Amino acid sequence: MNEQQPHYRLFSQFQQPDESEVGVWRFILEAVDGSTRFEASDRETNVTGDRLALLSVIRGLESLDQPSRVSLRTTSRYVARGFRFGLPAWRENNWCWESFGAMRLVDNDDLWRKVDRILKYHRVRCRGWQPIRNLRIEARSDAFRSRAVSATTSSDQRANRLKTMAHWAGIFQPHRPRVACA
């Protein structure tokens, strides 16, 4: 994959299922140059938070119409760790992992296999974000916008990110993993 591929930022978020067993996933996909922006969300019943997090990432990546470079930001440690540690090992072990001496199928293996197929077309780098509090997905916050923009970006990049993040939900603090996801 060459450097001329379009580059996108994918912001992925989910809200745990509530007492009615309804959870929400959401993503925002935007071109780094600011030319394109797309967001989507949906409600799912009878699913876990980990499954919602994966659905958010998959739906975002599936919405791309050509092979692309993607910078993924997710609130899910499960997804970030799966990208970083799990995928290569799970693929090698036929989507199984060892648990207390016995091999068992990876949780949400159907979705992880889908992610693996998608990664044949897109080059994805993943960074996790830690939510500060358990907030409703519709909440908006200036604190999120100010924390989410890194001090190392130029003022133009910072302004573009602030504009994008003005539409993003929740309050987050940057989480810096030791190694970027593959």
C-alpha positions in Angstrom: 0.0 0.0 0.0 1.5 3.3 -1.0 1.6 6.7 0.7 -0.8 8.2 -1.9 -3.8 6.4 -0.2 -6.3 8.8 1.4 -5.8 9.2 5.1 -8.7 9.3 7.5 -9.3 9.7 11.2 -11.8 7.3 12.7 -13.2 8.1 16.2 -15.0 5.1 17.7 -17.2 5.2 20.8 -19.8 3.0 22.4 -22.2 3.2 25.3 -22.7 0.1 27.5 -26.1 -1.5 27.4 -28.4 0.0 30.0 -31.1 -1.7 32.0 -33.3 -2.1 28.9 -30.3 -4.0 27.4 -29.9 -1.4 24.6 -26.3 -0.3 23.8 -25.1 2.3 21.3 -22.2 2.4 19.0 -21.0 5.5 17.1 -18.2 6.5 14.8 -17.0 9.7 13.1 -14.8 9.3 10.0 -13.1 12.3 8.6 -10.4 12.9 5.9 -7.3 14.3 7.5 -7.4 17.1 4.9 -10.9 18.0 6.1 -12.5 17.3 2.7 -14.8 14.5 3.9 -16.7 13.8 7.1 -19.2 11.0 7.9 -20.7 9.9 11.1 -23.1 7.1 12.1 -24.6 5.5 15.1 -27.0 2.8 16.0 -28.6 1.0 18.9 -28.1 -2.7 19.4 -30.0 -5.0 21.8 -28.6 -8.0 23.8 -24.9 -7.3 23.1 -21.9 -6.6 25.3 -19.9 -3.4 25.4 -17.0 -5.2 23.8 -19.1 -6.2 20.8 -20.5 -2.6 20.5 -16.9 -1.3 20.4 -16.0 -3.7 17.7 -19.1 -2.9 15.7 -18.3 0.8 15.8 -14.8 0.2 14.4 -16.0 -2.3 11.7 -18.8 0.0 10.5 -16.4 2.9 10.3 -13.9 0.9 8.3 -16.6 -0.6 6.1 -17.8 2.9 5.1 -14.5 3.6 3.3 -14.9 3.1 -0.5 -11.2 2.5 -1.3 -8.0 1.2 0.4 -7.0 3.9 2.9 -4.7 4.8 5.8 -6.7 5.1 9.0 -5.8 6.6 12.4 -8.2 4.9 14.8 -9.0 6.5 18.2 -11.2 4.3 20.4 -12.6 4.4 23.9 -12.3 0.7 24.2 -9.2 -1.0 25.8 -10.6 -4.2 24.5 -10.3 -3.1 20.9 -7.0 -1.3 21.3 -5.4 -4.4 23.0 -7.0 -6.7 20.4 -5.3 -4.7 17.6 -2.0 -4.5 19.5 -1.6 -8.0 20.9 -4.5 -10.3 19.8 -4.9 -10.3 16.1 -1.5 -11.8 15.1 -1.7 -14.5 17.7 -5.4 -15.3 17.1 -4.9 -15.5 13.4 -1.9 -17.9 13.9 -3.9 -20.1 16.4 -7.0 -20.3 14.2 -8.9 -17.8 16.4 -8.3 -19.6 19.6 -6.4 -18.7 22.8 -5.2 -20.6 25.8 -7.3 -20.2 29.0 -6.1 -22.2 32.0 -4.5 -24.8 29.9 -7.3 -25.3 27.4 -7.7 -23.7 24.0 -11.0 -21.8 23.6 -12.5 -19.7 20.9 -11.7 -16.0 21.1 -14.7 -13.9 22.3 -16.4 -12.1 19.4 -14.3 -14.2 16.9 -16.8 -13.4 14.1 -16.2 -9.7 14.5 -12.4 -10.1 14.9 -12.3 -12.2 11.7 -14.2 -9.4 10.0 -11.6 -6.8 11.3 -8.8 -9.1 10.0 -10.4 -9.2 6.5 -10.8 -5.4 6.5 -7.2 -5.0 7.4 -6.2 -6.6 4.1 -7.5 -3.4 2.4 -6.8 -0.6 4.9 -3.7 0.3 6.9 -4.9 1.1 10.5 -3.0 2.6 13.4 -4.9 2.5 16.7 -4.7 4.6 19.8 -6.9 4.2 22.8 -8.6 6.9 24.7 -9.8 6.5 28.3 -13.1 7.9 29.2 -13.1 10.1 32.4 -16.6 9.2 33.5 -19.4 7.0 32.3 -21.3 9.6 30.3 -24.2 9.5 27.9 -23.1 9.4 24.3 -25.1 12.5 23.5 -23.1 14.7 25.9 -20.9 17.3 24.5 -18.0 19.0 26.3 -15.4 21.7 25.8 -13.2 19.8 28.2 -13.1 16.9 25.7 -12.1 19.1 22.9 -9.3 20.8 24.8 -7.9 17.5 26.1 -8.2 15.6 22.8 -6.0 18.0 20.8 -2.4 17.3 21.4 0.0 20.1 22.1 2.4 18.8 19.4 0.1 19.6 16.5 0.3 22.9 14.5 -2.2 25.6 15.1 -4.0 24.8 11.8 -4.2 21.1 12.6 -5.4 21.9 16.1 -8.1 24.2 14.8 -9.3 21.5 12.3 -9.3 18.9 15.1 -11.2 21.2 17.4 -13.8 21.8 14.8 -14.2 18.0 14.3 -14.3 17.3 18.0 -16.9 19.9 18.6 -19.3 17.4 17.2 -17.9 14.4 19.1 -19.6 13.1 22.2 -18.3 12.4 25.7 -15.3 13.5 27.6 -12.0 11.8 27.1 -8.4 12.0 28.1 -5.7 10.9 25.6 -4.3 7.4 26.4 -0.9 6.8 25.0 -0.2 3.2 24.3 3.5 2.1 24.3 3.3 0.9 20.7 0.9 1.9 17.9 -1.5 -0.8 16.7 -0.6 -2.5 13.4 
